[in-house]
């Protein structure tokens, strides 16, 4: 019986729920030194001097490190997570790009509050932390810029003195003839729409443990990372250690959401010090450090406009948007180009022109978080659709019906390139059908009738809808190795680690089906560069697609290999064999059989006889997708707004989504609900606030609003399955989808509720205070 497509229980849960998981802070190494960091208290300053004299000789303090003491090891090094775009995109789009570098400790200048300056190495974490207060840094304050528009202005203070300005990246993408669309349009609608800065807040903070290997001169490094192979490559580059002497392990990771997809200075510093002092070194950040030194996300301003026919049909789209990259554009064009490429979304847009400016400011560096540029794009697109509907006097849902792509229009070419340099062609799905499903499950018609009734009673009900697409399964590749143990257990080795994505379950399902064994006989090992030396990371809704297909190909290849080897040993034709539940039998003679474990002791990895190749039965396969495959969906919700308190109550929430063939519907639903919870934070609670001096004013869990379990609304999840033709398993990614349209849908619903008051909402989160401000502003305009 196939387990692919079944809602089997997660293999991981028992271990994790019983507290038997192993996280970085659980890794115990003898005689470990602890690192604590002096971080900048200024957003922008020159370092005139550092006095560590009071620290040297303190009990337990082994060393104090600065950029000067580290010398060339400190850098600057090419930034390990600055990913240049594909050559085809570079050739066609010709973006302006300024590569970033990374330093282990600040050298001569600090550019954001939280930048590491001094490392105190001690025998105990508490002693190291106590010593921090005795380090004196002499700062020369410099002008601070926190507004990205002011950062672009002539004469703005420079973050990099040799750049001449603060523009980190710039590009323009075009399709069709936007100029003609806007000059011939019946109506043009313009808005400024902004999604503010926020941060992923995983339960487990970042951490790293480095253990020197005296025999090889190398290292074993444990890191709470979404991409251990990238960290290994960076360490090889910095430490000049090659030949497999660096092993990086990502054990259980307590949430990532993008913030752990970076390579950070601390992840390079701890191993550097471990080699220098020939002792284990560990570093774990505090929650406060996590707020100021873990990468932030979002922070975009869109000046967006639509060219429209009188009936609401879109003729063209223009958007000029700013991305506040903070003090370092650590990921190049990943988030900015994702925003641009996903901006047209599921809609029919004949002509477009999108221009992006990525700008540096004196804030913590900005990078990917769940969705990586897509929530910002959906927020801008759905916001301008609402504004267009209102100005044309159309129902907001009808505006979407008239412009959303139909199934018969698939595949649909948006006329631009995806970030992998391949034309952005939507590869299937019934977008209109998904919209109608969501509206029916929401009870749209009844809610519209109720809305009119409640307005007569002074109550404000609103309906919000947001559609999205998501490019999933980005390459370039992944691989998997499957081996049958003599005991009959099947070990699946993959590169990327899990941070809650259920790898141990879903990849076991794929392997069990492909190989023909019971799922309980499959064990998945992951996130260890010594187990599988190649891996691209658990990011970008890619792992199920790219790793899953590698596992599927390897499993089917191993099944064929096992049948050939068994046929040779049993002296029959492979076509006469049957393979079920780990046992190979001869058709018509079930008493003639052999278990996989037995076979593994008698053949080599290539299927040859014992002695020709050696014992074992295994297969190693890779998968390289031709380009991404597009998941899609629609979120719809109903909210009620109390105009006296500004409180928003979500009465009902519906998700209609299509991620191709479902490996495990229960896991898919969990991913969607988890993403929805994070999207709810963006819609109603989460915003990082900086003052004019570049100080983060709400950098703690006491001050930074986040959703609680009691804030989650009742949710209906509807599954649609349009198999992808871009991979053998027909699957699409779902890791980020649940959070992408949430802020857009909720803000749309609140705007719909408050339209009678003249409220026009163009940002989030919609805290009670902000809702009341919007109502007061609308009333003052009409007074």
N, C-alpha and C positions, 0 to 999 in steps of 0.2 A: 504494500500500500504506500503510495507516494506521501512523503511528508512535506514536499514543496507545496506551498499554498495552504498549509494547515496551521492553525493557531496553537501549536505546541507550547508548553510552558518553557520559560527561559531557563536554560541550563545554569546561567550565572547566579540566579537569584538566591538559591540556598546558601551558597558560600558567602555572598555579600550580605545577606540579611542576618546571618549568624555572626557577622563581624570577623569572618575569616579571610576577607580581602587583604591584599598587601599593597599599600600605598608607599610613596617614597619615604614618608616619615616613619614607616614601619621597618624600613631596611636598616638592619643593625650591622655595623662594621666596628671592629675593635679599635680603640684609641683614636677615634675620629676627632679631628679639629672642627671647630664651628666658626663660621664666618658671619659677621654682622657688618652692615654697611652704613657709613655716613652718607646721607643723601642731601642734595641741595635743598636749602630752604628758600632759595631765590629762583624766580622764573628765568632770569637772564642776568648773568654777572660774569665778570672776569675773576679768576682765582689768583689772587696776588700772593698767597702763601698758605701753607698748611703746617701747623705746629702739632706734632704728635709726641712731644717730649714728655708730657704728663702720662702718656699711655705706656711708653716703653718701660718695661720693668714692673708693670702692674702684675699682681698675682694671676697666673693662668694665661696671660697674654703671650703668645708665641711670636707674633709678628704684626706689623702694621704696613699695609701696602698702599701705594699711590701709583699714579701713572708713571711717575719718575722711577720708582723702584722696579716696576714691571718692565720698563724699557720697551723694546721692540714687540714683546708679547702683548703689550697693551693695544697695539694697533696704531693707526687705523687699518682695519681689515675690510675688504669688500663685504657689504652686508649680506649675510647668508640667506635672508628671506626677501631680498630685493630681486624680483623675478622679471627679467626683461621680456617683453611680449614676443609672440611668435614672429618669425621673419616675414610671413605674408602680411601680418597686421602692420609691422613696421614699414614695409614697402608701400602699402596702400594708404595707411592713415598718416604716416610720417609724424608721430607725436614728438613733442619736445620733452626730453627726459633728462633729469639730473640724478645720477646714481648716488645712493647713500652708502655711508661707511658705518662701521661699528667699532667702538672703543670699550674696553673692559671697564675702565674708570675714566671719568671726565679729565680732560687734559687742557688746562689753561682757561676753559670757559664752560659754564653750565647754561643750558638752554630751556630747562623746565624744572619745576619743583619735583623732586624725587629722583633726579639723575644721580647715579652713584659716583662718589668722589673718592672715598677712603674705605678700605677693607680692613677690619680688625679680625685677626685670627687668634682664637683662644681655645683652651681645652674644654670650655663649657659655654653653652649658648648664653647663659645669664651673665657670665663674666664678660663675654664679648659685647653684649648689649650695654652693660654698665660702662665699659670703656669708651663707648661712642661719645658719651657726654664730655669726655676729657679731650677730645680732638677739637682743635680750633682752626676753622677755615676763615681766612681773611678774604672777604668778597669786595669787589668793586661793582656796585649795582649798575646795570645798563638799562636803557629804555626797554619797556615790555610791550609786545603787541599780542593781543588775544583775539582781535576781530579780524577774520580772514579778508574782509574787504579793505580794511585799513592796511593790512599787511601787503596788499598789492599796490597800494598808492605810492606815488613817487616820494622818495625821502623817508620811507618806512624804515624802522630799525631792522638791521639784517641779522638773521640767525647764522648764516654762513657768510663770513666777510668776503670770501672770494667769489661768491655767486653774482653779486651786483644787484640782486633782488631776491624775493622770497618765493618765486614761482618754481615749484618742484616738478610739475608736469603740466602739459597742455595738449589737447587734441580736439579735432573736429571730425565728426562722421556725418555723412550725408547719404540720402537715398531719394530718388525722384527729383522733383523740382520744387523745393520749398518756397522759393521766391514767387513763382507763378501761383502756387496754391494760396499764398497770403494776399497777393494782389487781386485775385479773382474771387476770393471768399465772400459769402454773404455776410458773415460775421466773424470777428476775431475776438477771442476771449483770452485775457492775460491774468496771471496770478503770480505772486511770490509765495512759495511754499517751502517750509524749512523743517527738517527733522534734526533735533538737537543731539548733542553728544551724550553717550551712555557707555556703560561698560559691562562686559560679561562678568558675572560674579559666581564662579564655580564654588562648590562647597569646599573642595580641596584647593588651597593656595598653591602657588608655584613652589617647586623645590627640586634640589639636585643633590646627589651623593656621588662622590668620585673616589674610587679605590685604585691605587697604583698596583700594577702587576710587576713585582720585582724580577720575575723570570724573563718576561718579554720586554720590559721597559715601557709597557703600554698602560692602558687604563680600562677599568669597567666603570661605566657611568649609569646611574639610575636617574631618570628625570621624569617629572610629571609633564609629559610632552605628547602632543598629537602627531609628532613626526620625528621619531627617534633617528631615522636614517639621515634626515637633513642635519640633525645635531651632530651625528657622527662625522658627516662630511665636513661640517664647519670646524669641528675639533681637529680633524686631520689637517685642515688648511692652516689653522692658527698654531698648532703645536708641532707641525711638520712630522707627524707620526702616520705612516702609511703601512701597507702590508698586513692589514687586518689586526693591528695592535690596539685599536680602540673598539670597544664593545659598548653599545648604548642599549639600555633596557628601559622601556616604558612599562612599569608594572600596572596594577589597577590604577586608573586615572579618575579622580573624583570630579568629573565634569571638565569640559574644555571650552566648547562654544566659540572657538576661534582664538581666544586669548592665549592658548597654549600651542598654537600653530607657529608662533614666532621662535626664532633663536635669540635669546636674551643675553646681555652681558654677563649676568650671574651664572648662566649655564656654561659659559666659556671660562669664567673666572675660577669657579670651584675646581674644575679639573686642572687648570693651569697651576693653582696653588698646591694641589695634591701632588703633581709631579715635582714642583719646586721643593716641597718639604718632605717628600717621600712618605707621606702619611695620608690616611683617608681624610677627606674634607667634605663637610656638608653645609648646605645653606637652605633655609626655608623662609619664605617671606611672611610677614605679618599681614593682617587684613588691611591695615593702613598702607603698608608698602604696596599691596596689591592694587589699591585704588590709584596710587600716584605713579606706579612704575609698570604695571601690567598695561598692555595696549588698550586704548579706548576704541570707540566705534561710532558709526553714523556721522553726524555733524556735517550736513549738506544744506545748501541754500539753492533753490531752483527758481529761476525766472522763466516760467514756462508759458507757452501760448499755443492755442489751437486755431487753425483756419477751418471754418465750418460752412456747410450749406445750410439753408434756412430750415431744412428738416432734421438737422442735427448730425448729418453724415460728416465724418472727419475728412478733410481734404489734405491737411498738413499739420505737422507738429514742429515747434521750435522750442529749444530749451538751452539756456545758458546756466550752468550750475558750478558752484564753488564747493570744493571739498577741503575742509580744515584738517590737514594732515598732522597737526601738532608740530613737534620739534623735529620730526624725521619722517620722511615718506618711506617707511620700511618695506612696503610691498609693491612699490612701483605702481602699476596701473590696475592691480587686481580689483579693488573695490570701485574706483572711479569708472573703469571700463565696464565692469559688471552692471553698474547703474545705467550707463548709457545704452548698453546692449539690451537690457531688460526693460527699458523705458516704454517701448511700443507695446509690450506685454501681449495679451491675447487679442489685440484689436487690429483692425484693418486700417493701416495708415499709409497711404500712397506715397507721401513725401515727408521727409523729415530732415532736420538739421540740428545736431546736438553738439554743443561746445562745452568742454570741461576745463576748469582751472583747479589744479591741486596746489594748495598754498600752505606754507609753513607758518606756524604761530608758536608762542611760548607756552605750549601745553604739552601734556604727555603725548607721545606718538600715537597716531590713530591707525588702525588696521582692521582686519576682518573680525567680524562677530557673526553669529548665526545668520546666514542670509548674505553676508558680504556684499553690500551695495544694492541688493535686490529690494529689501524693505523700503529703502529710500526712493528707489525708482517707482515702486508701486504707490507709495504715499503721494508722490508728485503727480503721477498719471491719474490716479483715481480722484485726487483733489481737483485737477483741472477739468475732469469729466463732470464732476458735481457742479463746478462753477458754470460750465457750458450749459448743462441742463437747466440750471436756475435762470440763466440769462435768456435762454430760448423758450422758457416756459414749458419744458418737457419734464416728465417724471424721470428721476435719476436712473431708475431701472430701465426704462424705455430707451434712454440715451445709450446704455450699454448694449441692449438688444440690437439696436440699429448698427452697431459698430463692431460687435464681437465676431470673430471668425467662425465660420460654419465648418462642419465635418467635411463637406464636399470641396472646400477650399484647401484641404491638406494634401500634400505638404505645402507649406506657405513660406515663401522667401521674403524676409523683411528687408532685403536689399543692402544689408550691412554685414560685416564680419563678426563672428563670435571672437572671444579673446584668444582662442586657439588658432586664429587665422583662417578658419574655415567659414564659408558663407553661413549666416544664421538662418537656417531653414527649420521651421517648426515641423516635427516629424510625425504628427498624428495626434488625434484626439478630437472629441466633440465638445468644443468650448461652450457653445450655446446650450447643448444638452446639460452640461454641468451647471450652468447658470440656472436653467429651469428647474433642475433637480433641487438645487439649494433653495430657490424661492418657494417651491412646493413644500419642502420639509419645514421651512420657516413659517409657512402659513401667510404668505405675502398679501394676498388679496384681503383676507380677514383682518390682518394688521393695518392695512391702509384704511379700512372702514373704521376700525377701532381708533386709529390715530385722529381721524376727523371728529369722532365722538368725544374723545378725551380733551381735544383742544377747546371744545365748547365748555368743558368743566375746569379749564385752567391747568390741565396736565399736559406734559410734553413728551410724547412718544416719537421715536425716530427709527427709521430702517436704514441700514447701511449695507452696501454690497461692494466687494472688491475682488477683481480677478487677477490672476498672476500666471506667469510662466516661470520655469526655472530650468536653466541648463544644468544637467546633472551628468555624473560619470565622466568628468573631464580627465584626459590622459595625463602624461603620455602612455603609461603602462602600469601594470601590476603583475605579480607572479604568485604562484602557490606551489608548494611541494606536498605531496601526499604519500605517506609511507604506511605499509601494513606491518605491524609488529608481529613477531612469532606467536604472541598470545592471541592474536586476532584483532587487537585494537588498532584503529586507524588514526594516525596522527596527521592533522592538517596544519601546515606551517604557512603563515601569511605575514606580511611585513607590517601593515598599519595596526596600531593598537586601538582598543575600544575605550571610550569614555562614557559608555552607557548605550551604545548602539546595538548591543546583543550579538556581537560577532560570534561568540561561542555557541549561540543557538542557530542563527541563520546560515552560517557557513557549514555547520554540521548538517543542516537540512539539505543544502545543495549537494554536499559530498555524499550523504547517505543515498539520495536519489540517484545520483550519477554513477556511483560505484555499486549500488545494490547491497547495502549493508544496513543494519539497524542503526538508528540515530544514536542510541546510547553507547554504541561501540566507537563513536567518533569523538576525538578530542582535538580542540583547536588551540594551537599555541601562536602567539602573536607578539608584535612590538619588541622584538629582540633581534638586533642586527647580527648576532652570532647564529641564530636559528635560520634566518633567511636574510641574506645580505642586501637584498634590493627591496625598496619600498618607497612609496611617494606620500604616505600620510593619510590620516583620517580627517579629511577636510572636504569642503565643497560638494557635499552630497554625492560623493564619488565611489565610496568603498563598496557598497552593495553591487554597483554596476561593474566596476573594473576588477575588484578582487573577486566578487561573486562569480563572474564569468571565468576568471582564471581558475578558480576552484572547480567550477563545472567542467571545464575543458580537461583539467588534470584528472578529475574523477572518472570521466568517460574514457580517457586514454588509459588509465590504470585498469579499468574494467576490461577493456579490450586486451591489454597486455596480459592480465591474469588469465583470461580465457585462452589466449594463444599458448601460454606456458602450461596451463592445465591440460590442454588438448595434447601437447607434446608428451607430458608425463603419463597421461591416461591412454595415449595412443588412439585417439579419436579425432574427428574433425571438429574445429571450433564451433561450427554450426550445429553440432549435436549436443552442445553443452548449454546448461541453464544456470543462471547465477541469481540467487535470492538469499537475502538475510545472511550474507557472508559465507554461503556454502555453494560450491560449484558441483552440479550433478550432471550425469549423462541422461539425455532424454530417453525415456522408456526404461531406464535402469537406475532408478533413484538410489539403489543400494551402492552404486558406484559413485562415490562423492569425495570431495576434498574441501576442507575449510580454508579460507584465505590465510589464516595463520600458519597452517601446515604448508601451504604453497610458498609462503614467504621464506620458510627455512630451506627451500629446495631450489629456488631460482634467484638470479641476480636482478638488480634494478632494471636491466634492459629486457628481462623476460627470458634470459638464457639459463641453461642448467647450472646448478651449483658447481662452483669451481671455475666456470668460464668467466663470470663477472664478480661473483661473491654473493654472500647471502643478502637477502632483502628483496622487497617488492615495492617499488616506489615510482612516482611520476612527477616531473616538474614541468609546469606549463605557464605560459604568460598570456595576457590579453592586452591588446592595444586598440582602443576604440577609434573608429574613423573620425569621430567628433562627438560632441555631447548629444545626449538624448533629452528631450524636453518633457518634464513633468508639468502639470498644469492643474488649476483648480479655481474654485470660487468660495469665498467666505461671505456669509450673510448673517446679520444679527439685528436684534431689536433691543433698543435701550429706552429707559425712561430717565428724564433729567428733572431734578428738583431745582427749580430756578431760585429758590430762597436760600438753599445751602450749597448749590453747585454739585451735589452728589449725583453720580451716574450709576444706575442700576442696569445691569445687562440681563434682560429677561430671557433671551433665547439666543443660541449661537449655533450655526450650522456650517459644517465644512463638507464641501463636495470636492473630491480630489481624484487625480488620475496619476498613479506612479507606475503604470505598466502592470506586469504580472506581479502579484503579491507573493513574496516568499513566505511571510508569516503575518497574517492580518492583525493579530494581537500586537505584534511588535510595531507594525506600521501605525496602528492607532496610538500606541504609546508615544511614538516619535511625534505624531501630529499634536497630541495634547501637550507634550513637553514644549514644543515650539510655540503653541498657542499661549502657554503660560508666559513665555518670554515676550511674545508679542503684546500680551496684555500689559506687561510692565512698561513697554515702550509707549503704549496708548495712554495709560492712566497714571503712571507713577515715576518712571525713571528719567532723570536728567542730571548730568554732571554740570555744576555751576561754578564758573571761575569769576573772580573779581578782576578789577582792572589791573591789578599787579600780578596776575597770573597764579594766584593762590586758589587751589581747589577748596571751596567752602563747605562741601558736603561729602567729604571723602571718608565716610564711615557708615556702617550699617545702621547707626542711630540716626543718620541724617539723609541717607540715600534711600529713596522710596523704592520698594520692591513688592511685587504681588505675593500674597499669602495664599495658602490652600483655600481659605474661606472666600477669597476674591474670585476664584474660578467659577465661571457661569455653567449652567447646564449646557452640554455640547452634544450635538448629533453629528456623527461622522459617516459620510456616504462614500463608498468605494466605487470607483469606475476603473476599468482595466482595458487600456489600449496598449497591447504589447508593442514594445519598441522593436523596430527592424534593424537597429544599429548594434545589437548584441545578441548572441545566441539564446540567452535566457529570456529575452524580451522584457527586461526590467528597467525601471527608471529610479533615480534617487528620491529619497523622502526626508533625509535628515534635517533639512532646513525649511522645508516647505511650510510646515505648520505655523511658523512665525512670520513668514514674509508679508502676508496681506492683512495681518490683524490690526495694526495701528490704523491703516487706511480704512478698514471696514468700520471700526468703532468710531473714529473721528467723523466718518461720513454719516453714521447713524446719529451722532450728537448734533452735527450740523443740520441734518434733516429735521430733528426734533425742534431745534431753535430757529428754524427759518422764519416763522411768523414774527420773531422778535428782531429780524434783520441781522442775525449773527452770521458772520462769515469766518469760519475757522480754517487756519492755514498752518497750524503747527501742533505739536503735542509735547509733553503729555498733558492730558486734560485733567489736571488736578482740580479739586473743588475751587481753589482760589483762582485758577486760570479761567475756569468756566464763568465764575462771577465777574471777573474782569472783562471777559468777552461780552457778557450780557450788558454790563454797565457801559462799555464803549459803544455798543449798538444803540442803546437808549440815548446816549449823548448825541449821536449822529442824527437822530430823528427828533430831538427835543426842539 
